[in-house]
Amino acid sequence: MQKVVIINYSIQIVVHAVFLIIIRLDKAPLLRQSIWQIQVKN
């Protein structure tokens, strides 16, 4: 059970890192907006 939590947490970290890279590039404001909508839903 704890392994699953650790895996989910590491996936979240990777996903957030990718989002941060996309936002840092700032070449896709629409994508950034959709990311925020996904974040709000979760």
Secondary structure, 3 states (H helix, E strand, C coil): CHHHHHHHHHHHHHHHHHHHHHHHHCCCHHHHHHHHHHHHHC
